[in-house]
């Protein structure tokens, strides 16, 4: 079996992820990364800033809202991603459909448990039809605006055992819109707030992308397409990496690996990694032979740091409790030559500061400080707030 060393994996990451050599455009970088995490709105912009030469905020906004070459879609692990448009049919037929089914079951359970509907499917069909009818005029609306126009969305459901810590009434509108979004019946349109904030409006999918919409691939074809793209971006990766990233089962992943004729390679930790057939001949040796040391500052939930479940080739286990939360969500990270060495935060004046977790030497420190100055200038006073701030970020932000 061909050997694929950790060093070679890090050098491939540097090039394919656009971190050692930036991509020329938003479209090229987004396609290279398979999909960009979008749970925190600022992540899309900051992830592209790290990978695209001479990026402007308007370049990202145009791709998302004018050209619509990047489209936000709930998919793997009930996570919001910005997908290259051509990958949507694959996601719709596989990971998004799986999430939609799960979300529909959750809403139905809440409706039934709250005594609001003996037949939740009938209730959801009526509510969905009402939402789509309102959106039929082509005018995007926020969830709050839809709640005012669709009586069913004003409903609240009871969740949690009475008297328990988590018991309470919760609005059903976000759940219904999440379900419809996962089903790709509606899509997130323009953002109703600043680019760093997640304030989506909703529109009918056909109005946003144009009719006729492409048909979703069947599940097997969809998963195979996602796995093929993932292997180019993140390969070699293990079966466990793919199960985690896709939010799928081993059976699904094994079939997809077979469908794309993935080739097994030996990794330094003794595990079997998988690559595309075209990557197997020389393990990308010619491409990654020479990569100069590089520095990068990546945002919360960046696709690189969230691309694998098994992260030892780029992350020291001792750093994990400081840079990830208990659910495995990464905060801002600072990288030197293919490894995570700390995080970054903004001070009260908006200046980006790097916080290291190890001694990286003067060359690396200077390179990371230069990246911090470059990001400070690009943000130009915009302050980024993070829902998924890591423990080290939170400790640095304490008064």
N, C-alpha and C positions, 0 to 999 in steps of 0.2 A: 504494500500500500504506500502511495506517495506521502511523503512527510511535508507538513505545512507548519513551519516554526512560528512561534509567537512574534518574533521580529518581522518575519515576512507578512504576517497578518497586520501588524501595525503599519508597515510601509504601504500595504495595499489600502488600508483605511485612509491613510494620508492623502492618497491620490484620488481614489474613487469618491471619497466624501468631500473633495474640494477644499481640504484644509491646508495642504502643502502648496497646492496650485489651484487658485480659484477658478470657478467656471465663468464663462463670459456673460451668462444671462440667468434670469430667474428660472426660465423654463428648463435650461440645461441642468441647473443645480437640483431642481425639484425632481426631475426625471431620474437623476443619478441617485437620489436618496429614497426612491420608491414612494414615500409619502412623508409629509412634514407634520409633526405633532402640532395640534392647534387648540388643545384644551385651554391653555393660556394664550390669549390672542397675540401677545407680543412675541411668543416663541417663533411664529412663522417668520416675522420680520427679522428677528435677531439670528435665527438659524440661517437665513439667506444672507444676512450681512456677513456672517463668518465664512461664506462660501462663494460669494459673487463679487467680482471686481467692480469697484466704483458704484456700488448699489445705492439707490435713493429710495426713500420710503414710497414715493409715487410709483416706482417700478413694481413694488409688491402690491400696492393697492390696485394698480392697473391689471395685473395678472389675476387678482382675486375678483374684482368687481367690474372691470371694463371688458377686457379680453376674455375673462372667465376660463383661462387655461389652467388655473388652479381652483379647485372646488372643494369646499368643506363638507365632509361626510363623516357621520358616526360609523365606526366600523370596529376594527380589532379591539377586543377587551373593553368594549363600550367606551372607547376613546375617540375623540374628535381629531380627524386628520385633514390636512389639505392635500388632496390627491391631484396628480396630473390628470387632466380630463380623460385621456384615453384609457386610464386604468379604472374608471368608475364602473363600467359594466362588470368587470371582474369582482370588484368589492361588493357591488349590489347583489350579485348572485351567490356570494359566499359569506364573508365575515359580517357584512352589514345585515344580510338576511338572518344570520344566526342571532345577532344582537336584537334585531327587530322582533324575532320570535320570543326572546327572553323578556324584552321590555313589554310586549303585549301581555304576556302572562303575569307580569308584576302589576300592571294597571288593572287587569281583570281581577286579580286577587284582592287588590285594594277596594275596588268598586263593590265586589261581592261582600267582603268583610265589613264594609261600612254600611251595608244595607241599602246601597244606592241603585243596584241593578241585579235582578235575578238572572238576567241574561247579559253578561258583560260584553259579549261579542256584538249583540244588537246595539247596545249603548255606544260602543266604540265605532261601529259602522255609522251610526247617526251623527256622532260628534265629528268624525272624520269627514263625512260628506258636507257637514255644515262649515267646517274650516275651509275645505276646498272650494265651496260655493262662494264664501267671502273673498277668498284670494283670487277668484275667477276674474276679477276686474283688472288683474295685472299689477295691483299696487301692493308692494311688500309691506308687512306689518310686524311689529314686535309681538311677543307673547302677550304683553299687557294689553295691547290694542286688540288683539284677537279675543282676549277674554271679555272685553267690553261688547264685542259684536256676536260672539257665539255663546249662548247661555250655558251650554254644557261645560264650557271651560271655566266658568265661575264656580264650579263645584269644588268642594273640599272633601278629601277622604281622611278617614281615621286610620292611623297606623300605630302599631305598638300596643302592648298590653296596657290596659288602664292602670295608671299609677306608676308605670315604669318610667325610667329616666328618659327614654326616647319616645314616649307616647305623645300624641298630639294630632292636630288637624293640619293637613298639608294640601296645597292647591294641586288639582289634577292637571291643570293646563301644561306645566312643564313636562309632565310625564307623557301626555298625549302628543305634544309637539316632538318630543324626543323619539317616540315610537314612529310617528309619521316621517320624521327625518331619516331614521334608520331604514324605513321602508322605501326611501327615495321618492315619496309622493310629494314631499315638500323639500326645499333646500334652503340653506342659509344664504340670504342675499346680502345687500349692503350692511355694513356695520353702522349702528345708530349712534356710536360714540367714537372717541379717540382710538387710533389704531392699537394702542396698548391695552384697551379694555374690550371685553367680550360682551357686546350688546347687539346680538344679531337681529335682523329682520328676517321674516320668512316669506317665501314665495312658492308658487307651484313649480315643480321641477321643469315642466315644459316651457314655462315662461322664462326661466333662468337660462336653460341650455338650448332652447329652441325645439320645436316639434319637427319630425318625430324623434322622440328620445331613443337612444340605442337600447336594445333589449339586454337585460341582465344575462350574463353567461350562466349556464347551469353550475351547480355548486362545485362539482369536480373540476370543470374547466376554470372556474373563477379562482379556486384555491391554487390550482396549478399555475395560473398566470401571476398571482401574488407571490407564490414561492419562487418562481423563475426570476422575478424582479428582485426579491429579497436576496436570493443567492448571488446575484450580480453585485448588489450593494454591500451585503454583509458577509457573504461567504468567504472562507468556510465558517459554517455555524453548525451547531449540533441539533439533533432532533429536539432536545429540551429547549433550545433557543427558539426554534420555530413554533413549538407547541405554545410557549409563553407569548411570543410576539403576535401570533395569529389569534390567541385565545381559543384555540381549537383542540381537538383530541389527537392522540398519537395515530389513530387510524387515519384521520384526515391527512395528517402531515406525511405519513408513510406513503399513502397513495399519491399525494402530490409530488413527493420526491421521485417516486417511480415514474410518474407521468412526464416529468421533465428530464428523465434519465440522469438524475444527479449522481455524482461520483463521490465515493467515500475517500477521505484522506485522513492520515494520522496527525493528531494534534500533539503539542508538547506535553499536555497533561494526561495523555493516554487515551483520551476520548476520540471518537470518530466524528470528523466534521464532514460537511457536504459542500460540494462546489458544482457549478455547471460543467457539462462535458468540455466546453471550449476552454475552461479554466484549469482543467486537470492535467494537460499535457506537460506543462513546465511549472505549474503552480504560480503562474504570473511572474516568474523570475525576471524576465527581461523588463517588464513594466516597472517593477519596484526595485530594481537593482540599485538605483541612486536616488535617494530622497534626503535632502538636507534637513537638519533638525528644524522643527517648526513649533510655533506657539499658537494656541487658539483659546479664545474665550467663548464657551458655548452656553446657551440659555437653559433655563429650566425645561426639563422634558425634551431636550434636544434629541433628534432622531439617532444621532451617533451613539450617545450614551445609553439610549433606550433600545438599541437594536438587538441586544443579546441579553439573555438571562444569566449566562455563565460568563463573567466579566474579568476573570483573573488575568487575562493577557493584556489588559489595559488599566486595571484597577487593583491596587493593593487592598487586600481584605481589611486591613486595619483602618483604611480611610472610609469604608462603606458606612459605618454608623454616623459619620459626620456629614457625608455628602448625599445620602439618600434617606428618605423617611422610612417608616416601618413597613410600608406597602411596596417598597422598591422604586419609588418615584424619585428621580434625580433632580436636585436643585441646579443652580448655575455651577458650571465646572470650568476649571482652568487646566489646559493640556500642555504638556511639553513632550514633543517627539513621540507621540503615540500613547502617552500614559496620562491619566488624570492625577494631578499633583496638588489640587486645591480647589478653591472656588473663587468667585468674585461677587462683590456687592457694590452698591452705590452709597456714598455718604450723603449727608443732608444737602450738600451743594450740588449733587448730581454727578460727582466725580466717581469714576469706576476705580475700585481698589481690589487688588489681588490678594487673597489670603492663602498662603501655602501651608501644606501639611507635611512637607519634607524639605530638606535642603537640596535645591536643584542646581546650585552653582550660579556664578555671576552672569554667564551667557544666557542661561534660561531666564533668570530673574529680569534681566534687561529686556529680553524679547517679550516677556509677559507684560512688563510695565509699558512697553511700546504699544502692545495690543490694547491695554487699558486706556492709554491716552487716545488711541484711535477710536475706540468705542465711545469714550466720553465726548469727543468732538462730534461723532456721528449722531449721538443722542441729543446733543445741543440743549441740555437742560431738561429733557423729558425724563421723568422718574418712573422706573418700572417697579410695579408691585407684584409680588408672587404669592399665589395661593399655596404652591408647593415648595416653599422655601425650605432648604435643608437645615438640619440642626446647626451646622457651622454658620450658615447665613443668618439664622435667627439670633444666634449668640452675638454676632458682630453688629446686628441692628438694634440690640437692646440699648436703652438710654443709659 
